[in-house]
Amino acid sequence: MTITQTAAPTLRIPAVNRPTAVIGSVVVAVAVNLVVWLLGEAAGGSFEVVDKGVTTAVGAGGVIVSSGVPLLIGMTLAALVSYFWAGALRVAQIVGAVLAIATIGLTVAAPFDAATTVALSVMHLVLAPVLVAGLEAMRRGLPAN
């Protein structure tokens, strides 16, 4: 009798250099979050919040800045620290993912309509796996010591 085992397909994360990991992650996060924003708009989300009588709208530019800038800063800092301590990339994966998910609370606390709250929360969730995968690709691309 023969027993055949099949392995489940796994996600292969390539090894890339630091700039490619940072820029690639930012581009992917911004692109996906723009799609989420468009879906939120299509679902009837206003992406407006009124605070102290002032109405603020979250448009495509806000999505680009809010998605790209924190990811760019965090991954760049992790990349710079990794020149001295490669373990910083593992720490950054955990801290970055936790921060991306934890900040959903700020979105939920804001007086957005339901569709906007869901879309903005999903945008936070998008950042976590993009960050983790980007930092893993960076870690794999580090030169062997």
HELIX and SHEET records of a PDB file:
HELIX    1   1 ARG A   18  ALA A   42  1                                  25    
HELIX    2   2 ALA A   60  SER A   82  1                                  23    
HELIX    3   3 ALA A   88  ALA A  102  1                                  15    
HELIX    4   4 ILE A  104  ALA A  109  1                                   6    
HELIX    5   5 ALA A  114  ARG A  140  1                                  27    
SHEET    1   A 2 GLU A  48  ASP A  51  0                                        
SHEET    2   A 2 VAL A  54  ALA A  57 -1                                        
END                                                                             
